Amino acid sequence: MKRLISKSSLATRKKDLILLGLTLSVVVLTFSSIKVLANQPAYLTPEPTNTTIDQDSTKITDQTFASSPDSKPATDFSDPIENTNPPTNQNLSPQVTRSDQGPTTPNPQPTLTPEVTSLSQPTPQPTIIPTTLAVKLQINLDPVIQLSVTDQINQCDLLNQAFTQGKLTELNIRYFSEYSSLGVLSINGIGNPNQVYWTYKVNGVSPPLGCSQVLVKSGDFVFWEYQSN
């Protein structure tokens, strides 16, 4: 009977020892795992942002604390997966796909060309050259004077142009209201300052009008004569 009791006690002790050994093994493995995890770097958390309010300008500015030089970026312990498939060339041109048709390319935009407006040259205006008249003038028995004068002038203007061209040395013409015309008082210093004694003829004919009312024509021969009493 004592032998049976001793055998059962020994069996119970063996079981206890085995359980104790297993428990110790589990404890050792647990401490080892905790030590390994403690040596690994922790993931970085976002740095806090300090927000300050400027009371004078009522603007909000953000300041970020600089990271510590000893800090290290988080490490990804997952095994990298290599892409064994080589990249293939892909067509990056955009395509428009419709439900009823296959892929089509976008319609090209029309090119706008600026219109060139040709500026027409202004039509030059014709230059009007005044017509000149060739006339002959004689004062008393003096030599005949050849003159080239402008068109649309009267017989008094003819004397003025002759004086302007230096063909006459002196000329005095005045308007008389009783005749409604100009009257010649003196030519080349010959005459009366208060009375008209000069008369004229055109192509041998005495006109019935004063010298300011008869126009000069090309080819005229004008003769002026002083008649004293």
Secondary structure, 3 states (H helix, E strand, C coil): CHHHHHHHHHHHHHHHHHHHHHHHHHHHHHHHHHHHHHHCCCCCCCCCEEEEEECCCCEEEEEECCCCCCCCCCCCCCCCCCCCCCCCCCCCCCCEECCCCCEECCCCCCCCCCCCCCCCCCCCCCCCCCCEEEEEEEECCCCCEEEEEECCCEHHHHHHHHHHCCCCCCEEEEEECCCCEEEEEEECCEEECCECCEEEEECCECCCCCHHHCECCCCCEEEEEECCC
